[in-house]
Amino acid sequence: MESDSEGKEIIRIAPSTIARYSSALVKRAIQDLATTSSPATAIVRRSLKILVFVDPKEPFAQSFVKSFGAAGIDVSFVARYNRLEQVYEELSRNPYDMVIPTNFVLTPVSITRLVPEIRSRFPLVKILVISGHAQLAYVNDLARKGADDFYALPFDWGDLVSRTRDLLLGDTQTHNQSSRRITLLLPYYLINSFATLFESYGFKVLWSESAEETEELIVGTHIDLAIEWQHGEEDHPIRDLLKKYGRDTSVLLALNWNLRAPVNLKELGYVDSLVTPFSETEMRRKFLEALPATKHYLFHQTKLWTSTRAL
């Protein structure tokens, strides 16, 4: 035993003793962990991240932040859109889940050049194009070059966020694929073979055997297009049900009553008519014209668009 200058005792511990003591503590800790009945598991979840081609100084950018932020999606913006190499560097540095080129800062031609480049360099990143330039040939060209989806202007923020989440989560968790289909409402007085037919084309079909059940289907369900098979001059049950709930859904009138379209077709609430029996060529044209531009991309993916069989 030694003492310091003030007479206090000094205890010195040999390094070998310290090593043995430390080893004993480590072993005790390992034993405690091994005997724990339910070991703790840390789960780290990363927020979804999207990169949008919009000037962050524009008020429109704040709408992106507000709408997508409420859905748990982080938004970043591309300001220097004329320096695409900086975009590729940003995508390399950060784990973005989606890129959204828009014609707010890019020309239609620039978007067609950007999409295949991103698809080539970053094959796992989703690409959703937002543009007011929505001609059929342009949309199809983007799809061929690697765009996962196309959204035409103007758009509804809620629908855009929903579509984005569908696209982002579809490959990473159990997902209802019906949300990636066009919803078609059919009259309750048709036989179920009509529902089977349109389902085979790739549509999500709302159909029931009674007016009451059809009304229940309409409540709370987004409908992209409806078909009315008219049985008489004053027979408009599907149109009336949609009006009852304030829906602005496009409705096509199938002329199986007298095969003549009423002169006041639009005033009655129909966007157009179909002559029965109708061909797939007519259906493709009339459906495309009746659907909103935001649904054209999905329609081009249906079997109706590519089918060659005759009805």
N, C-alpha and C positions, 0 to 999 in steps of 0.2 A: 504494500500500500504506500502511495506517495502523497505529499501535501504540497499545496501551492504556497505562494508568498504570504497569503493571509492565514495560512494554517488549515485551509479546507482540504479534505481528503480528495484525492483524484483516483478514479477507478479506470483502469486501462483494460480494454477487451481485445484479445488477439483476433486478427483477421479470420483465422480458421473458425473461431467461435461464431463470429458474425455470419459467415457463410452457412454454417450448420443451422443457425437460428432462422435465417432467411429461407433455407430449403424447407424447414419444418412448416413455416407459414404458408409457403406455396402448396405443399402437400395437403395441408388442412383446407385451404381454399378449394383445391380440386375435389376433395372428398365432399365438401359442402355442396358443390355444384352437382356432383354425381348423385347425391341422395335427394335432390330436389324433385318432388313428384311431378311438377309441370314446369319445365324449363321455359323461360321467357323467350319470345321470338320477336325481333324488331322487323317491322314491315315498312319499307320506305317507298312511297308512291310519288312519282314525278308528275307534275302538272302537264297537261297537254299544251303544246306551244305551236303557234302559227305565225308565219311571216307574211305580212300583207303589203302589197305595193300601193301605198297611200301616203301622201305627205303628212307626217304627224302633226304639223302645224295647222292643218285644215280641221274645221269643226267636225267634218265627217269622220275623222279618225277617232274622235272621242266616242262616237256612236259604236264603233267597233269595240273599243275598250269596255264600254258599259255593257253592251249586249253579250259579248263573249265572256267577259269577266264574271257576269252573273251565272254563267254556265260552267265556271271553273276552268276556262281556257285562257292562257296567257297570250297576249298579242304584242308583237313587235312590228315595226314599220320600216319600209325601205324608202328612204328619202332621196338618195342619190341614184335614182333609177337608170341614169344614163351610164353608170359605171357597173356593168353586170358582173365583172370580175369580183367586185366587192360583195355582191350578193352571194356568189359561190363561196367566197371566203367565210362569210357569215354562216352559211349553211354547214360549212366544214367545222367551224368552231363550236356551234351550238346545236343541240339535239332537237331540231324542229320536226314536228309531226306533219305539218302541212304548209304549203306555199300557196298564196292566193294572189295571182297576177290580176290586175284590174286595168280597165282602160281609163281610169282616173289619171294614171301617170304613164301608161304604155299605149302605143298604137296597136291596132289589131295585128299588123304585120310583126311588130316587136314581140307580141305574145306568142305568135306561132313559131318564132325563132327561139324564144326562151323556154317554152314547154319541153321540147325534145332534149334540150341541153340539160335541164334539171333532171329529167327522167334518166338520162344517160349517166350523169354524175352521181345522182342520189336516188337510186331505184326504189328505196323504201319510203321516200317522202310522198305524201299525197299532194295532188295538184288540183285545185278548184279554181276555175277561171270565172271572173265576173266581168261581163261586158255588155254594153248596149248593142254591140254588133253581133246579132244572133242569127244570121242567115244560115240555112241548113248546111250548105257546103262548108261554111266556116266551122261550124260546130263539129261536123263529122271529121274535118281535117284535124282539129285539136284532139279529138278522141283517138284518131290513128297515131298521132304523135306522142300520146302518153297522158293526156289530161284524164283525171279520174271523174270529174264532173264539171258541168257548166251551169252557170246561174246568170240569167239575163236580167237586165235592168228594165224597169224599176223592180225592187224586191221588198219582201216583208222580212223584217229583222228576225222575228221568231222562227219563221220557216228557214231562213238562212242558217241560223244557229243550229236548228234541229238537223238540217241536212249535213252540216259540217260535223256534228257529233256522230251522226250515223256513219259517215265516211271514215272518221277517225277511229271509232270504237268497233267497227265491223270486223276487223282482223284481230282484235285483241281480247274480246270477250263475247259471251253468248249474246247474239244480236238478232232482233226481229227483222228478218229480211223483207217483210212486207212493207216496211217504211221506205224501202228503196224501190217501191213499185208505184205505178199509177193506180189510184183507187177509182173504180168504176161502179156506179150504182145502177142496178137493173130493177125493173118493176116486179112486184110480188106476183103478178098474174101470169108470168112466164113460167115455163117448165124449167126444171133445174139443169137440163142439158145446155141451155144458153149460158148459165153460170159456168158450167164445166168448159164450154167452148172458150169463153173469154179468159178463164184461168189458164187454159192451155197456151194462150198467147202471152202470158206473163203478167196479166193484170191482177190486182187485188180486187176481188169482186164482192160487193155488198148485195146480198139477195136473200130474201126470205119468202115464205109461202103465204104470208098475211100482211095486210096493211099495218096492223098494230106492231108486228115484229120489225117491219121495214122502218117504221117511224123510230123504233128504239135503236136501230142501226144508225140512223141519220144523226140522232142526238149525240153530240160530242165527238163525231167522226169527221175528219176532213175528207171531202169528196172532190176529186179533180174533174170528173165528167159523169153525166147521167144520160140514160137513154129512156125515152118515153115511147112505148108502143101504144099508139092511140086506137081506141076501139070505137070512138064516136066523135062527133064534132065538138061536144062540150066535155070530153073526157081528158082531164089533165091531172091525174092523181099524183104523179111524181113531181111535176112542176109545183103543184099546190103544197106538197109536203115540204119541199125546199123553201118555198116562200114563207111558209108558216114559221120556220126557224131562221128566217132572214139570211138564207144562203144565196150567194151570187154565183153558184155553180153553173157552168155551161151545160145546157140540156139539148140533146139532139132528138128530133121527133121522127120516129120510124113510121112511114106512111103505109100502114097495113090496113087502113080503114077504106079510103077511096083512092089511094095512090096519088093524090094531088095535094101539094103543099098549100096550106091556106095563105091567102094574099097578105094577111096580117101576122105572118109567122113570127116576126121579131117582136111585134106588139104583144103577142101571146106569151112571150118569155123564152122563145127557143132561138138558139144561135144559128141553126140550120136544120135540114131534114135529110133523111135517108130513105131511098126507095127500096121497098122490100119485094122480093129477096135481093139483098145488096151484096155487092162483090167486095173482096178484100181491097181492091184498088180504090173503090169509093170510100171504104172505111178508113183506109190509111190517110186519104186526103182530107176527109171531113174531121177525123179525130185530130189530125195535126192542126187544122185551122181552129178547132174548138178549144184545144188545150192551151193554157197560158204558156208563154215562151219559156218560163222557168221549168216546165215539165218536158220540153221538147227533147232534151238530152236523154231522159229516161225512156221516152216513147221510142226513140231510135234504137233502144236496146231490147225492145219487146220482140217476140216472135212474129207479131202481126206485121211489123215493119219489114221483116225478111222473108215471111212466108210466101209460098207460091201456089198453095193449094186453093181450090175453088170452093166456095160455100154452096 
